[in-house]
Amino acid sequence: MKVALTLRPLHGTLERPLTNAVASFDERRGWLVVARLAGVYGLGEASPLVGYSSDGPDETEAALRALGGSVVVATDTLEDFVASVARAADQLPSTAHAARFGLESALFDAYARARGVPLWAVLRHGLELGARGAQAPTSLGVAAWVPEGDLAAAEAASAAGVHTFKLKLGRDLPAELAFARRLRARFPAARLRFDANRSLAGARTGSVLVALAALGADFCEEPSAELPASSPLPLALDESLCGLAPEDVPDHPNVCAWVLKPTALGGLLRCAGFVREALARGIEPLVSHTLEGPVADAILRELALAIGGGSPVGLGDHGGLRALAPPFTFEAHAGRAGAAAQPHQRPGAGVFEVDLSVREAARAHPQRVAIEAPEGPLTYAALAERCEAQQRAFEQAGLRSGDALAFVPQLDTDTVVLVYSAIEAGLALVPLHPRGTPDEHELVVRESGARWLHQRSSRPPLGEHEAAKHPLPETPLAILFTSGTTGSPKGALLSRRAFVAAVWASEERLGAAPDERGLGGFSTERSPERWLLSLTPAHVGGLSILVRALVQRGTLVLPPSAEFEPATFARVVREQRVSQLSVVPTMLARLLDAGFVAPPTLRVMLVGGAAADADLVARAHAAGLPVRLTYGMTETCSQIATQRTPADPGCGPPLAGVQVRAREGVLEVRGATLFSGYLGQREPVDEHGWFRTGDLGRVDAQGCVHIEGRRHDLIVTGGENVYPAEVEARLADHPHVREAAVIGVRDATWGQRVVAVCVLQDPGDRCDGDGALGTLAEVAAALATSLARFKQPKEYWLVPALPRTSLGKVARAGLQGLLDAPDTRVIDASALRL
């Protein structure tokens, strides 16, 4: 899988100059590395420290840019992924230590976020730092660096709960030792560590070590080549390890720890080699920093948590955390809690919150048009103001982050403001279909436990229903109830992470225009996307359009009416310069019948929601429409597979980060866009993360997905399986048939008999006895040439129209009832063979 890489400069001045035996500097420079994998961002930091790393900021930049903006990784298994990260890092010069750390960090971070698992777990198992199944870490103590003479810094650290102090030696040993004695007197119970910085060479080595031992120090760090043969106190090897292979580090009787600084050692993979070697020798590996910024600090904390151990690590507060801070806020996997590194309870949360923030969008693009509405445009700055007002209204109504919000969406600005405000406020969206009945709405509200806003007068006010209380593992972006045509509706929990992953995976497939956003560093050579809100946000297709427009910092174009009218639709697409839109097959057919011509600005027409027959697609291509067939479902935040080009067979290959397989003829899917489960029900995926869709299909040799029907539509007649989609496709190919649906009807002899419910091209044939028989005889003769006898309909029901859902899908639950409809004509297939 191809991973896009972006670099962002990091530069800042230290709060106080740092001077030691190696160098003196008052500023820090480095690079933020952003990796996008499976629609999810991963962050890394490459900030070399002069005198401690073999490369400088300029060499680091040159090495990373030489990668060409992307690398390729394998994601089938964790082992494959780690091996591919090693291959990617090996494209960098062996001396590009900081660049390697930045690249590897971004890739591992992206992998963890895409899989929704803690980064420490990925590092522990992927780098073999501990046994699989080992207990999750709870917290890890840190040590604070105290500058010589700065007793106030020690007081502040102690107040924050830090009780391990590190002091550097080498500039003025007498003064430094005197301060160490003062520190010990002030904090008699504190743990002291010293970093000698190559100052122990010569005759005074013994006396200095004796003085440090008298202070009760944990250990003293010193390069391996300069260790004395014996020492009165424990010793530790430091960043000078970077000049050695782990197995070549000489043994020493007094060495108790290896202090590991990945930026100096050359990355996470090399550092892991030292960890494994140290543990094999019974030596404690301790992670430390080289004054990196917050991004590297977050990665180092995850590495420390992955290694475990009982000793505090060298990741205390320091000036680099402010000097190298990125220009945006992000949630690291591991957080700070006083003196400890702690893993978050909800791993996987991260920078996608920036993507979903109207406030962040307004900060980056205040004057960009966010909504193009019939009443006029609304910029991101104006949208942010309206959203803030709406969030205050939520608070006044008693809604808090984590609550579920039920509402009836319209295709208007108020609905967009409501949705974006709820997302930023941490509410779970529970949209109610505008065409739903009061009973249907009340069922959804009761099952979701949602608060109901924007209700109509015919519906009960808030609080008059008894809500079901289902515990949620985390607040989802939305709870969408799937169609009840196959049973009771089920509330699918769609996480914020999954929705954003779906957006970026879709963008990668559709080739959306890059965008200069606060995080990614994309160019602005092309205009932002202009999405037409062509589907109701009550369904995943319409809601995903709203999320795409926000995450991509694009423009959402609103239609003048919720009713689909081809001429008006075409005018809006043309006048508002729409670049992307989604339609269902019935909408596409009506557009073609009305002579719709795609304007030059229209790049993509996604066609999904129901199967589109080959003739309809061929008509669209002949008309020059940029259609892309797509297969998706509520449980995957919309798209699963989408054509890369019209030449792709079926629905095209799965999106980035999504895997599809066919098992026993039924499609199964897993990946970053998958939902979190059904409300109040057990985990719907197997132990390997596969979700069984219920869709019948196959994946061809090119990796493209083909849909062959729904499992619940399967007809079993005389012990033979008949897939309705196959018969329907043959019927749709016949010129006498406008549309058809195939169902199974109970039969005393066959168990089920195959019935074709047809709308003929000539409506008069349905009423004309001889005409109908002649027309259907031709249809049956054509089917006999392409279908086995058991697949051919035993009965034809001629109807004026097929029943449909609000999204234009055939309402299969209503087909059986057509038998008793007064305008249905039933013809036995045996009469056609006379």
CORTA-V791623 format. One record per pair of residues at least 24 apart in sequence whose ideal C-beta (glycine too) atoms are under 8 Angstrom apart, sorted by sequence separation. I is the first residue (numbers start at 1). J is the second residue. If there is no record, write none. Layout:
i=I j=J
i=I j=J
This chain:
i=7 j=31
i=8 j=32
i=67 j=91
i=148 j=172
i=163 j=187
i=192 j=216
i=193 j=217
i=196 j=220
i=198 j=222
i=209 j=233
i=230 j=254
i=241 j=265
i=242 j=266
i=285 j=309
i=297 j=321
i=330 j=354
i=401 j=425
i=402 j=426
i=403 j=427
i=404 j=428
i=405 j=429
i=406 j=430
i=407 j=431
i=408 j=432
i=410 j=434
i=528 j=552
i=530 j=554
i=531 j=555
i=533 j=557
i=566 j=590
i=570 j=594
i=577 j=601
i=578 j=602
i=579 j=603
i=580 j=604
i=581 j=605
i=582 j=606
i=583 j=607
i=584 j=608
i=585 j=609
i=586 j=610
i=588 j=612
i=592 j=616
i=602 j=626
i=604 j=628
i=606 j=630
i=608 j=632
i=628 j=652
i=668 j=692
i=669 j=693
i=736 j=760
i=737 j=761
i=799 j=823
i=7 j=32
i=25 j=50
i=66 j=91
i=67 j=92
i=165 j=190
i=167 j=192
i=169 j=194
i=192 j=217
i=193 j=218
i=194 j=219
i=195 j=220
i=196 j=221
i=198 j=223
i=201 j=226
i=224 j=249
i=227 j=252
i=239 j=264
i=249 j=274
i=258 j=283
i=260 j=285
i=262 j=287
i=284 j=309
i=286 j=311
i=288 j=313
i=289 j=314
i=329 j=354
i=358 j=383
i=359 j=384
i=401 j=426
i=402 j=427
i=403 j=428
i=404 j=429
i=405 j=430
i=406 j=431
i=407 j=432
i=408 j=433
i=409 j=434
i=528 j=553
i=529 j=554
i=530 j=555
i=531 j=556
i=532 j=557
i=533 j=558
i=534 j=559
i=566 j=591
i=573 j=598
i=574 j=599
i=579 j=604
i=580 j=605
i=581 j=606
i=582 j=607
i=584 j=609
i=585 j=610
i=598 j=623
i=621 j=646
i=668 j=693
i=731 j=756
i=736 j=761
i=799 j=824
i=7 j=33
i=8 j=34
i=31 j=57
i=66 j=92
i=149 j=175
i=163 j=189
i=164 j=190
i=165 j=191
i=166 j=192
i=167 j=193
i=168 j=194
i=169 j=195
i=170 j=196
i=173 j=199
i=192 j=218
i=193 j=219
i=194 j=220
i=195 j=221
i=196 j=222
i=200 j=226
i=224 j=250
i=239 j=265
i=257 j=283
i=258 j=284
i=260 j=286
i=261 j=287
i=263 j=289
i=264 j=290
i=287 j=313
i=288 j=314
i=289 j=315
i=315 j=341
i=328 j=354
i=358 j=384
i=399 j=425
i=401 j=427
i=402 j=428
i=404 j=430
i=406 j=432
i=408 j=434
i=528 j=554
i=529 j=555
i=531 j=557
i=533 j=559
i=536 j=562
i=564 j=590
i=570 j=596
i=573 j=599
i=580 j=606
i=582 j=608
i=584 j=610
i=585 j=611
i=597 j=623
i=598 j=624
i=666 j=692
i=667 j=693
i=735 j=761
i=736 j=762
i=772 j=798
i=798 j=824
i=6 j=33
i=7 j=34
i=23 j=50
i=30 j=57
i=148 j=175
i=163 j=190
i=164 j=191
i=165 j=192
i=166 j=193
i=167 j=194
i=168 j=195
i=169 j=196
i=170 j=197
i=191 j=218
i=193 j=220
i=194 j=221
i=227 j=254
i=246 j=273
i=256 j=283
i=257 j=284
i=258 j=285
i=259 j=286
i=260 j=287
i=261 j=288
i=263 j=290
i=284 j=311
i=286 j=313
i=287 j=314
i=288 j=315
i=291 j=318
i=293 j=320
i=294 j=321
i=312 j=339
i=390 j=417
i=394 j=421
i=528 j=555
i=530 j=557
i=532 j=559
i=566 j=593
i=567 j=594
i=569 j=596
i=570 j=597
i=585 j=612
i=589 j=616
i=592 j=619
i=596 j=623
i=597 j=624
i=598 j=625
i=666 j=693
i=696 j=723
i=715 j=742
i=717 j=744
i=727 j=754
i=731 j=758
i=797 j=824
i=798 j=825
i=5 j=33
i=6 j=34
i=23 j=51
i=29 j=57
i=64 j=92
i=148 j=176
i=151 j=179
i=163 j=191
i=164 j=192
i=165 j=193
i=166 j=194
i=167 j=195
i=169 j=197
i=170 j=198
i=193 j=221
i=198 j=226
i=200 j=228
i=224 j=252
i=227 j=255
i=245 j=273
i=246 j=274
i=249 j=277
i=255 j=283
i=256 j=284
i=257 j=285
i=258 j=286
i=260 j=288
i=261 j=289
i=286 j=314
i=287 j=315
i=291 j=319
i=292 j=320
i=293 j=321
i=296 j=324
i=313 j=341
i=359 j=387
i=390 j=418
i=394 j=422
i=399 j=427
i=566 j=594
i=585 j=613
i=588 j=616
i=592 j=620
i=598 j=626
i=666 j=694
i=667 j=695
i=715 j=743
i=716 j=744
i=797 j=825
i=798 j=826
i=5 j=34
i=22 j=51
i=31 j=60
i=63 j=92
i=154 j=183
i=158 j=187
i=164 j=193
i=166 j=195
i=168 j=197
i=170 j=199
i=257 j=286
i=259 j=288
i=261 j=290
i=263 j=292
i=289 j=318
i=291 j=320
i=295 j=324
i=305 j=334
i=358 j=387
i=359 j=388
i=450 j=479
i=573 j=602
i=596 j=625
i=640 j=669
i=661 j=690
i=663 j=692
i=666 j=695
i=667 j=696
i=696 j=725
i=715 j=744
i=727 j=756
i=736 j=765
i=797 j=826
i=798 j=827
i=5 j=35
i=6 j=36
i=22 j=52
i=30 j=60
i=31 j=61
i=63 j=93
i=81 j=111
i=149 j=179
i=169 j=199
i=246 j=276
i=247 j=277
i=251 j=281
i=293 j=323
i=294 j=324
i=302 j=332
i=387 j=417
i=391 j=421
i=534 j=564
i=566 j=596
i=666 j=696
i=667 j=697
i=713 j=743
i=714 j=744
i=717 j=747
i=796 j=826
i=797 j=827
i=4 j=35
i=33 j=64
i=148 j=179
i=151 j=182
i=173 j=204
i=177 j=208
i=184 j=215
i=246 j=277
i=268 j=299
i=289 j=320
i=293 j=324
i=294 j=325
i=295 j=326
i=301 j=332
i=302 j=333
i=386 j=417
i=390 j=421
i=394 j=425
i=448 j=479
i=585 j=616
i=592 j=623
i=608 j=639
i=665 j=696
i=666 j=697
i=795 j=826
i=796 j=827
i=3 j=35
i=4 j=36
i=71 j=103
i=151 j=183
i=154 j=186
i=158 j=190
i=180 j=212
i=184 j=216
i=246 j=278
i=271 j=303
i=275 j=307
i=292 j=324
i=293 j=325
i=294 j=326
i=302 j=334
i=328 j=360
i=588 j=620
i=665 j=697
i=667 j=699
i=718 j=750
i=719 j=751
i=722 j=754
i=766 j=798
i=795 j=827
i=3 j=36
i=31 j=64
i=63 j=96
i=154 j=187
i=241 j=274
i=263 j=296
i=293 j=326
i=301 j=334
i=387 j=420
i=388 j=421
i=391 j=424
i=394 j=427
i=408 j=441
i=448 j=481
i=592 j=625
i=606 j=639
i=636 j=669
i=640 j=673
i=665 j=698
i=717 j=750
i=718 j=751
i=765 j=798
i=766 j=799
i=795 j=828
i=796 j=829
i=3 j=37
i=73 j=107
i=177 j=211
i=181 j=215
i=298 j=332
i=383 j=417
i=387 j=421
i=391 j=425
i=447 j=481
i=639 j=673
i=717 j=751
i=766 j=800
i=794 j=828
i=795 j=829
i=10 j=45
i=64 j=99
i=151 j=186
i=173 j=208
i=180 j=215
i=268 j=303
i=295 j=330
i=297 j=332
i=298 j=333
i=378 j=413
i=386 j=421
i=406 j=441
i=418 j=453
i=534 j=569
i=636 j=671
i=662 j=697
i=716 j=751
i=717 j=752
i=794 j=829
i=1 j=37
i=37 j=73
i=60 j=96
i=63 j=99
i=67 j=103
i=71 j=107
i=75 j=111
i=298 j=334
i=305 j=341
i=418 j=454
i=517 j=553
i=606 j=642
i=637 j=673
i=662 j=698
i=716 j=752
i=717 j=753
i=754 j=790
i=793 j=829
i=794 j=830
i=1 j=38
i=10 j=47
i=38 j=75
i=59 j=96
i=146 j=183
i=219 j=256
i=295 j=332
i=304 j=341
i=383 j=420
i=387 j=424
i=444 j=481
i=515 j=552
i=545 j=582
i=588 j=625
i=636 j=673
i=662 j=699
i=715 j=752
i=717 j=754
i=754 j=791
i=756 j=793
i=763 j=800
i=792 j=829
i=37 j=75
i=55 j=93
i=60 j=98
i=64 j=102
i=73 j=111
i=219 j=257
i=221 j=259
i=262 j=300
i=294 j=332
i=305 j=343
i=375 j=413
i=406 j=444
i=506 j=544
i=515 j=553
i=636 j=674
i=637 j=675
i=661 j=699
i=667 j=705
i=754 j=792
i=755 j=793
i=758 j=796
i=760 j=798
i=60 j=99
i=64 j=103
i=75 j=114
i=169 j=208
i=373 j=412
i=406 j=445
i=515 j=554
i=588 j=627
i=635 j=674
i=636 j=675
i=660 j=699
i=715 j=754
i=736 j=775
i=754 j=793
i=755 j=794
i=756 j=795
i=758 j=797
i=759 j=798
i=55 j=95
i=59 j=99
i=301 j=341
i=373 j=413
i=512 j=552
i=532 j=572
i=635 j=675
i=667 j=707
i=736 j=776
i=754 j=794
i=755 j=795
i=756 j=796
i=757 j=797
i=758 j=798
i=759 j=799
i=54 j=95
i=55 j=96
i=262 j=303
i=302 j=343
i=503 j=544
i=507 j=548
i=532 j=573
i=541 j=582
i=634 j=675
i=753 j=794
i=754 j=795
i=755 j=796
i=756 j=797
i=758 j=799
i=759 j=800
i=54 j=96
i=55 j=97
i=60 j=102
i=371 j=413
i=406 j=448
i=447 j=489
i=502 j=544
i=506 j=548
i=736 j=778
i=737 j=779
i=753 j=795
i=755 j=797
i=757 j=799
i=759 j=801
i=54 j=97
i=55 j=98
i=193 j=236
i=195 j=238
i=448 j=491
i=665 j=708
i=736 j=779
i=759 j=802
i=53 j=97
i=55 j=99
i=78 j=122
i=82 j=126
i=404 j=448
i=406 j=450
i=428 j=472
i=447 j=491
i=503 j=547
i=532 j=576
i=734 j=778
i=750 j=794
i=53 j=98
i=81 j=126
i=82 j=127
i=371 j=416
i=404 j=449
i=405 j=450
i=406 j=451
i=407 j=452
i=444 j=489
i=499 j=544
i=502 j=547
i=503 j=548
i=507 j=552
i=660 j=705
i=666 j=711
i=734 j=779
i=757 j=802
i=404 j=450
i=405 j=451
i=406 j=452
i=407 j=453
i=408 j=454
i=443 j=489
i=494 j=540
i=530 j=576
i=532 j=578
i=78 j=125
i=79 j=126
i=403 j=450
i=404 j=451
i=406 j=453
i=407 j=454
i=408 j=455
i=428 j=475
i=431 j=478
i=444 j=491
i=500 j=547
i=504 j=551
i=530 j=577
i=531 j=578
i=534 j=581
i=535 j=582
i=747 j=794
i=78 j=126
i=143 j=191
i=403 j=451
i=405 j=453
i=408 j=456
i=427 j=475
i=428 j=476
i=429 j=477
i=430 j=478
i=499 j=547
i=503 j=551
i=530 j=578
i=531 j=579
i=532 j=580
i=534 j=582
i=535 j=583
i=731 j=779
i=734 j=782
i=48 j=97
i=426 j=475
i=428 j=477
i=429 j=478
i=430 j=479
i=431 j=480
i=503 j=552
i=530 j=579
i=531 j=580
i=532 j=581
i=534 j=583
i=535 j=584
i=635 j=684
i=653 j=702
i=654 j=703
i=733 j=782
i=780 j=829
i=48 j=98
i=143 j=193
i=236 j=286
i=428 j=478
i=429 j=479
i=529 j=579
i=530 j=580
i=531 j=581
i=650 j=700
i=653 j=703
i=745 j=795
i=47 j=98
i=239 j=290
i=428 j=479
i=500 j=551
i=529 j=580
i=649 j=700
i=653 j=704
i=654 j=705
i=742 j=793
i=776 j=827
i=46 j=98
i=399 j=451
i=527 j=579
i=652 j=704
i=653 j=705
i=730 j=782
i=731 j=783
i=780 j=832
i=46 j=99
i=398 j=451
i=534 j=587
i=649 j=702
i=651 j=704
i=652 j=705
i=730 j=783
i=772 j=825
i=780 j=833
i=7 j=61
i=164 j=218
i=257 j=311
i=397 j=451
i=423 j=477
i=648 j=702
i=650 j=704
i=651 j=705
i=773 j=827
i=46 j=101
i=47 j=102
i=259 j=314
i=649 j=704
i=650 j=705
i=651 j=706
i=772 j=827
i=777 j=832
i=45 j=101
i=46 j=102
i=397 j=453
i=635 j=691
i=648 j=704
i=650 j=706
i=651 j=707
i=727 j=783
i=730 j=786
i=776 j=832
i=7 j=64
i=44 j=101
i=45 j=102
i=46 j=103
i=649 j=706
i=650 j=707
i=730 j=787
i=7 j=65
i=44 j=102
i=635 j=693
i=757 j=815
i=767 j=825
i=773 j=831
i=5 j=64
i=44 j=103
i=480 j=539
i=766 j=825
i=773 j=832
i=44 j=104
i=45 j=105
i=480 j=540
i=633 j=693
i=727 j=787
i=44 j=105
i=430 j=491
i=726 j=787
i=741 j=802
i=757 j=818
i=5 j=67
i=43 j=105
i=44 j=106
i=358 j=420
i=633 j=695
i=740 j=802
i=6 j=69
i=42 j=105
i=43 j=106
i=44 j=107
i=358 j=421
i=480 j=543
i=641 j=704
i=739 j=802
i=5 j=69
i=42 j=106
i=631 j=695
i=641 j=705
i=727 j=791
i=4 j=69
i=5 j=70
i=42 j=107
i=44 j=109
i=359 j=424
i=478 j=543
i=640 j=705
i=726 j=791
i=727 j=792
i=4 j=70
i=5 j=71
i=42 j=108
i=43 j=109
i=358 j=424
i=513 j=579
i=727 j=793
i=3 j=70
i=42 j=109
i=356 j=423
i=357 j=424
i=541 j=608
i=2 j=70
i=3 j=71
i=30 j=98
i=35 j=103
i=42 j=110
i=356 j=424
i=512 j=580
i=541 j=609
i=720 j=788
i=722 j=790
i=2 j=71
i=3 j=72
i=33 j=102
i=41 j=110
i=42 j=111
i=722 j=791
i=741 j=810
i=743 j=812
i=2 j=72
i=3 j=73
i=32 j=102
i=33 j=103
i=37 j=107
i=40 j=110
i=42 j=112
i=402 j=472
i=477 j=547
i=510 j=580
i=720 j=790
i=1 j=72
i=31 j=102
i=35 j=106
i=42 j=113
i=530 j=601
i=720 j=791
i=741 j=812
i=745 j=816
i=1 j=73
i=30 j=102
i=33 j=105
i=34 j=106
i=35 j=107
i=38 j=110
i=41 j=113
i=718 j=790
i=743 j=815
i=1 j=74
i=33 j=106
i=37 j=110
i=40 j=113
i=402 j=475
i=423 j=496
i=717 j=790
i=743 j=816
i=1 j=75
i=35 j=109
i=36 j=110
i=37 j=111
i=40 j=114
i=401 j=475
i=535 j=609
i=631 j=705
i=741 j=815
i=745 j=819
i=35 j=110
i=39 j=114
i=404 j=479
i=38 j=114
i=631 j=707
i=37 j=114
i=541 j=632
i=511 j=603
i=540 j=632
i=218 j=311
i=510 j=603
i=540 j=633
i=544 j=637
i=510 j=604
i=540 j=634
i=544 j=638
i=539 j=634
i=544 j=639
i=510 j=606
i=611 j=707
i=540 j=637
i=541 j=638
i=5 j=103
i=540 j=638
i=713 j=812
i=5 j=106
i=434 j=536
i=436 j=538
i=433 j=536
i=3 j=107
i=434 j=538
i=433 j=538
i=431 j=537
i=432 j=538
i=433 j=539
i=3 j=110
i=431 j=538
i=431 j=543
i=429 j=543
i=611 j=725
i=614 j=729
i=613 j=729
i=416 j=533
i=611 j=728
i=615 j=732
i=419 j=537
i=510 j=628
i=614 j=732
i=615 j=733
i=613 j=732
i=614 j=733
i=613 j=733
i=191 j=312
i=356 j=477
i=411 j=533
i=415 j=537
i=419 j=543
i=423 j=547
i=411 j=536
i=420 j=546
i=409 j=536
i=419 j=546
i=423 j=550
i=346 j=474
i=409 j=537
i=434 j=562
i=409 j=538
i=408 j=538
i=416 j=546
i=420 j=550
i=509 j=639
i=16 j=147
i=506 j=638
i=510 j=642
i=409 j=542
i=506 j=639
i=509 j=642
i=502 j=636
i=505 j=639
i=502 j=637
i=509 j=644
i=501 j=637
i=502 j=638
i=506 j=642
i=502 j=639
i=498 j=636
i=499 j=637
i=498 j=637
i=356 j=496
i=416 j=556
i=494 j=634
i=127 j=268
i=127 j=269
i=416 j=558
i=492 j=634
i=129 j=272
i=353 j=496
i=356 j=499
i=492 j=635
i=494 j=637
i=509 j=652
i=128 j=272
i=352 j=496
i=356 j=500
i=97 j=242
i=123 j=268
i=127 j=272
i=352 j=497
i=355 j=500
i=413 j=558
i=129 j=275
i=412 j=558
i=509 j=655
i=129 j=276
i=349 j=496
i=350 j=497
i=411 j=558
i=508 j=655
i=509 j=656
i=20 j=168
i=127 j=275
i=128 j=276
i=164 j=312
i=166 j=314
i=349 j=497
i=352 j=500
i=355 j=503
i=411 j=559
i=508 j=656
i=21 j=170
i=123 j=272
i=348 j=497
i=352 j=501
i=506 j=655
i=20 j=170
i=21 j=171
i=166 j=316
i=411 j=561
i=505 j=655
i=20 j=171
i=411 j=562
i=505 j=656
i=19 j=171
i=364 j=516
i=410 j=562
i=482 j=634
i=504 j=656
i=505 j=657
i=364 j=517
i=482 j=635
i=502 j=655
i=505 j=658
i=162 j=316
i=364 j=518
i=480 j=634
i=363 j=518
i=361 j=517
i=501 j=657
i=160 j=317
i=360 j=518
i=372 j=530
i=157 j=316
i=108 j=268
i=157 j=317
i=368 j=528
i=101 j=262
i=140 j=301
i=101 j=263
i=104 j=267
i=105 j=268
i=103 j=267
i=104 j=268
i=140 j=304
i=354 j=518
i=355 j=519
i=98 j=263
i=101 j=266
i=104 j=269
i=140 j=305
i=354 j=519
i=97 j=263
i=100 j=266
i=101 j=267
i=97 j=264
i=100 j=267
i=101 j=268
i=505 j=672
i=97 j=265
i=137 j=305
i=140 j=308
i=351 j=519
i=505 j=673
i=97 j=266
i=100 j=269
i=137 j=306
i=140 j=309
i=143 j=312
i=145 j=314
i=96 j=266
i=97 j=267
i=100 j=270
i=141 j=311
i=142 j=312
i=143 j=313
i=501 j=671
i=502 j=672
i=137 j=308
i=141 j=312
i=142 j=313
i=143 j=314
i=145 j=316
i=501 j=672
i=502 j=673
i=94 j=266
i=140 j=312
i=141 j=313
i=142 j=314
i=143 j=315
i=144 j=316
i=501 j=673
i=140 j=313
i=142 j=315
i=143 j=316
i=144 j=317
i=145 j=318
i=380 j=553
i=134 j=308
i=142 j=316
i=498 j=672
i=499 j=673
i=22 j=197
i=497 j=672
i=498 j=673
i=21 j=197
i=22 j=198
i=130 j=306
i=162 j=338
i=163 j=339
i=498 j=674
i=20 j=197
i=21 j=198
i=129 j=306
i=130 j=307
i=161 j=338
i=162 j=339
i=498 j=675
i=21 j=199
i=89 j=267
i=129 j=307
i=130 j=308
i=160 j=338
i=161 j=339
i=498 j=676
i=123 j=302
i=127 j=306
i=160 j=339
i=161 j=340
i=370 j=549
i=89 j=269
i=119 j=299
i=123 j=303
i=495 j=675
i=494 j=675
i=495 j=676
i=120 j=302
i=124 j=306
i=157 j=339
i=493 j=675
i=494 j=676
i=86 j=269
i=119 j=302
i=120 j=303
i=123 j=306
i=124 j=307
i=372 j=555
i=492 j=675
i=493 j=676
i=85 j=269
i=118 j=302
i=371 j=555
i=372 j=556
i=374 j=558
i=493 j=677
i=120 j=305
i=121 j=306
i=368 j=553
i=370 j=555
i=371 j=556
i=372 j=557
i=373 j=558
i=374 j=559
i=492 j=677
i=493 j=678
i=120 j=306
i=369 j=555
i=370 j=556
i=372 j=558
i=374 j=560
i=492 j=678
i=493 j=679
i=52 j=239
i=82 j=269
i=119 j=306
i=368 j=555
i=371 j=558
i=491 j=678
i=492 j=679
i=54 j=242
i=365 j=553
i=490 j=678
i=491 j=679
i=361 j=550
i=364 j=553
i=490 j=679
i=491 j=680
i=105 j=295
i=109 j=299
i=328 j=518
i=105 j=296
i=108 j=299
i=327 j=518
i=328 j=519
i=356 j=547
i=490 j=681
i=358 j=550
i=361 j=553
i=102 j=296
i=105 j=299
i=356 j=550
i=101 j=296
i=355 j=550
i=356 j=551
i=355 j=551
i=142 j=339
i=610 j=807
i=139 j=337
i=141 j=339
i=142 j=340
i=609 j=807
i=610 j=808
i=141 j=340
i=142 j=341
i=609 j=808
i=610 j=809
i=140 j=340
i=476 j=676
i=479 j=679
i=609 j=809
i=610 j=810
i=139 j=340
i=140 j=341
i=139 j=341
i=474 j=676
i=139 j=342
i=473 j=676
i=138 j=342
i=372 j=576
i=138 j=343
i=137 j=343
i=136 j=343
i=52 j=261
i=470 j=679
i=53 j=263
i=470 j=680
i=52 j=263
i=53 j=264
i=52 j=264
i=468 j=680
i=120 j=333
i=49 j=263
i=119 j=333
i=120 j=334
i=48 j=263
i=49 j=264
i=118 j=333
i=119 j=334
i=47 j=263
i=46 j=263
i=586 j=804
i=112 j=333
i=587 j=808
i=586 j=808
i=120 j=343
i=584 j=807
i=585 j=808
i=109 j=333
i=584 j=808
i=118 j=343
i=584 j=809
i=118 j=344
i=121 j=347
i=486 j=712
i=119 j=347
i=118 j=347
i=117 j=347
i=118 j=348
i=116 j=347
i=117 j=348
i=448 j=679
i=116 j=348
i=447 j=679
i=115 j=348
i=447 j=680
i=112 j=347
i=113 j=348
i=112 j=348
i=53 j=290
i=113 j=350
i=52 j=290
i=113 j=352
i=49 j=290
i=109 j=350
i=48 j=290
i=49 j=291
i=47 j=290
i=47 j=291
i=47 j=292
i=47 j=293
i=45 j=292
i=45 j=293
i=47 j=296
i=45 j=295
i=44 j=295
i=45 j=296
i=43 j=295
i=44 j=296
i=45 j=299
i=43 j=298
i=44 j=299
i=30 j=292
i=28 j=291
i=30 j=293
i=32 j=295
i=28 j=293
i=541 j=807
i=538 j=806
i=539 j=807
i=536 j=806
i=536 j=807
i=535 j=807
i=18 j=291
i=47 j=320
i=14 j=291
i=47 j=324
i=45 j=324
i=10 j=293
i=43 j=326
i=43 j=330
i=28 j=319
i=28 j=320
i=30 j=324
i=32 j=326
i=28 j=323
i=27 j=323
i=28 j=324
i=18 j=319
i=16 j=319
i=15 j=319
i=14 j=319
i=14 j=320
i=15 j=322
i=15 j=323
i=43 j=351
i=14 j=323
i=41 j=350
i=12 j=322
i=13 j=323
i=40 j=350
i=41 j=351
i=12 j=323
i=41 j=352
i=11 j=323
i=12 j=324
i=40 j=352
i=11 j=324
i=12 j=325
i=10 j=324
i=10 j=325
i=10 j=326
i=8 j=326
i=8 j=327
i=485 j=805
i=483 j=805
i=485 j=811
i=485 j=812
i=485 j=813
i=435 j=806
i=433 j=806
i=116 j=495
i=116 j=497
i=113 j=497
i=114 j=501
i=40 j=497
i=40 j=500
i=39 j=500
i=40 j=501
i=39 j=501
i=38 j=501
i=39 j=502
i=39 j=503
i=40 j=504
i=39 j=504
i=38 j=504
i=39 j=505
i=38 j=505
i=39 j=506
i=36 j=504
i=39 j=507
i=39 j=508
i=41 j=519
i=41 j=520
i=36 j=520
i=34 j=519
i=34 j=520
i=34 j=521
i=8 j=521
i=6 j=520
i=7 j=521
i=6 j=521
i=6 j=522
i=114 j=657
i=116 j=672
i=115 j=672
i=114 j=672
i=75 j=657
i=39 j=655
i=39 j=656
i=40 j=657
i=38 j=656
i=39 j=657
i=37 j=656
i=38 j=657
i=37 j=657
i=38 j=658
i=40 j=672
i=38 j=671
i=39 j=672
i=38 j=672
i=39 j=673
i=2 j=656
i=1 j=656
i=1 j=657
